[in-house]
Structure formats: structure tokens, C-alpha cells
């Protein structure tokens, strides 16, 4: 669950920037990814942040979301479609809340 998003984006970067193709990446359930981060953080006995998620979750999610786009001088591109669940339709839950901040509410 932790390696999959980065592995998918590394593969996408190869096709986009080496083979100059347009790549569409669907990241299904980033909530599962964030839950895995929380489990690893708890196992490492790190100080938890909001609702038990690690304090570095914003930075971690942004390093994934910000890998979409184009590189100047290259013809390929990466379009990302991350999917998350909102537990109990709670928009203030850390995962959708941080995703909104990272993507500027888009």
C-alpha cells in the first residue's frame, strides 16, 4: 500500500518523459495509503498528528500529487486522478482536508 503510488508514478514518468507519451494515472484510494502511513508511524512510535496520522502526511501526500504535469522541453505529460474516501462524509478528515490544501481545492 505504501510503495504502489510511487511505483506507479515512476513508471508513468518513464513513459511520459522518456517515451514522450501522455500518461493518465488513477491512484485508487489514497485513504488506504494514508492509513498505511499511520500504521507504520505507530509501529515506529512516532508522535502522532491529527487523528493518529503522522505529522509529515501533508509533505508526503504533496510529493505524490506534485509529480503530475509536464516537464519543459519534453513532449509527454502525466495526469493524475487520485481517489479518496471521506470517512462518514467528514470533509475535515485529515486526508481529504490535506488533499484539498495541496491541490488548492481543485
Secondary structure, DSSP 8 states (H G I E B T S, - for coil): --SHHHHHHHHHHIIIIIS--EEEEEE--HHHHHHHHHHHHHHTT--B-GGG-BTTHHHHHHHHHTT-EE-TT-S-EEEEEE----GGG-TTSHHHHHHHHHTTT-
